[in-house]
Amino acid sequence: MASSCWGLPEFLCAAPELSSSTLRQVRRSIDGGFRDLVRELSPVIDAATAPLQVALNGLEALFVNTPWIITLALLVAAAGAASRSWRITIGTLIALLAIGWVGLWTDTMITLSMVTVCTLAAVIIGLPIGIWMARSDRAQRIISPVLDVMQTLPSFVYLIPVVVIFGIGKVPGMIAVVIYATPPMVRLTSLGIRQVDREAIEAADAFGSSPRQKLFNVQLPLALPTLMTGINQTIMMSLSMVVVASMVGVGGLGKNVLQAINNQFFTVGFMNGFALVAIAIAFDRASQAYGNRLQRHKENVDE
């Protein structure tokens, strides 16, 4: 029974070839079945993603077609209102003027519209899941490992199922960004609600509050600083995923960075990278300042 395969039996020598052939057949069957399923569900998929496409196109048209001076004033005013800091306001103004000066205003507006829609979608998805995790230990045990896997996967991996299901274009790229940016919102929502003082919960119970009233009148307001941190992280994750999503047809600054990498255009890549960093810092500082202000207000109320 022995063969010349290092003295092993024949069935052990043939096992790798058989397993490789079987694995190829399994892969082909799964891939073929998945493609057929996607083709059959394409009308449903198109209908489900239509609102996202409409929201992106509308906001992109608004940002791009509005006169730049009005958009600039609104963005700087928003940064000032959120941060209440003249340093952050002036820094945002200088960053936006520099972006316009190097000729990247339109691409930046396209990127901002996509980040805005993706952040809103991630918050809308992540907030209820985080509330569910905070109110159910079983949900916490089930969802936490899923979030761990999502946050450890390389960002490029998110593009594989998205492209297979949705194809190439803006909406598939946005879906990948939303999936990538949602875990921080889920985690920090759950954390913020679980860290609400038990005395506040007991006081709400003493006044006869329903679970819904406790959530909206006690838990969410007291967890607002942590929720703002989650929104901040969601914005940062969306911006970081923009460049990766450009591989599937997303425009804006990410597309320019990808083209600069492919063509080895150092200056183009540097300027577009600078624009991404500038808006990331502006968003980060403004949202952090707003979260810190909420935290100070909460501490003053507690005292």
Long-range contacts (C-beta under 8 A, 24 or more apart in sequence): 34-164, 35-164, 38-164, 38-165, 45-165, 45-166, 49-166, 49-171, 49-175, 52-117, 52-121, 52-171, 52-174, 52-175, 53-170, 53-171, 55-117, 56-113, 56-114, 56-117, 56-170, 56-171, 56-174, 59-113, 59-116, 59-117, 60-109, 60-110, 60-113, 60-114, 62-113, 63-109, 63-110, 63-112, 63-113, 64-106, 64-109, 64-110, 64-113, 68-100, 68-105, 71-109, 72-96, 72-97, 72-100, 78-286, 79-282, 79-286, 82-286, 82-287, 82-289, 82-290, 83-285, 83-286, 83-289, 83-290, 84-289, 84-293, 85-285, 85-289, 88-282, 88-285, 88-286, 88-289, 91-281, 91-282, 91-285, 92-282, 92-286, 95-278, 95-279, 95-281, 95-282, 96-278, 96-282, 98-274, 98-278, 99-275, 99-278, 99-279, 102-271, 102-274, 102-275, 104-253, 104-256, 104-271, 104-272, 104-275, 107-251, 107-252, 107-253, 107-255, 107-256, 107-272, 107-275, 108-252, 108-253, 108-275, 108-279, 110-251, 110-252, 110-253, 111-239, 111-242, 111-252, 111-253, 111-254, 111-275, 111-276, 111-279, 112-279, 114-170, 114-173, 114-174, 114-177, 114-238, 114-242, 114-250, 114-252, 115-177, 115-235, 115-238, 115-239, 115-242, 117-174, 118-174, 118-177, 118-178, 118-181, 118-238, 119-181, 119-231, 119-234, 119-235, 119-238, 121-174, 121-178, 122-178, 122-181, 122-182, 122-185, 122-234, 122-238, 123-185, 123-231, 123-234, 125-178, 125-182, 125-185, 126-182, 126-183, 126-184, 126-185, 126-186, 126-189, 126-230, 126-234, 127-185, 127-189, 127-227, 129-182, 129-186, 129-189, 130-185, 130-186, 130-187, 130-188, 130-189, 130-190, 130-193, 130-230, 131-189, 131-190, 131-193, 131-215, 133-186, 133-189, 133-190, 134-189, 134-190, 134-191, 134-192, 134-193, 134-194, 134-219, 135-193, 135-211, 140-190, 143-186, 147-183, 147-186, 147-187, 150-179, 150-180, 150-182, 150-183, 151-183, 155-180, 155-240, 155-241, 155-244, 156-244, 156-247, 158-241, 158-244, 159-244, 159-245, 159-247, 159-248, 162-248, 163-248, 168-248, 168-249, 169-248, 169-249, 170-249, 170-250, 170-251, 172-248, 172-249, 173-245, 173-246, 173-248, 173-249, 173-250, 174-245, 174-250, 176-241, 176-244, 176-245, 176-248, 177-238, 177-241, 177-242, 177-245, 177-250, 180-237, 180-238, 180-241, 181-234, 181-235, 181-237, 181-238, 181-241, 182-234, 184-230, 184-233, 184-234, 184-237, 185-230, 185-231, 185-233, 185-234, 187-230, 188-226, 188-227, 188-229, 188-230, 188-233, 189-223, 189-226, 189-227, 189-230, 191-226, 192-223, 192-224, 192-225, 192-226, 192-227, 192-230, 193-219, 193-220, 193-223, 195-223, 195-226, 196-222, 196-223, 197-222, 197-302, 222-298, 224-294, 224-298, 225-291, 225-292, 225-294, 225-295, 225-298, 228-287, 228-290, 228-291, 228-294, 229-291, 231-287, 232-283, 232-284, 232-287, 232-288, 232-291, 235-283, 235-284, 235-287, 236-280, 236-283, 236-284, 239-276, 239-279, 239-280, 239-283, 242-276, 243-276
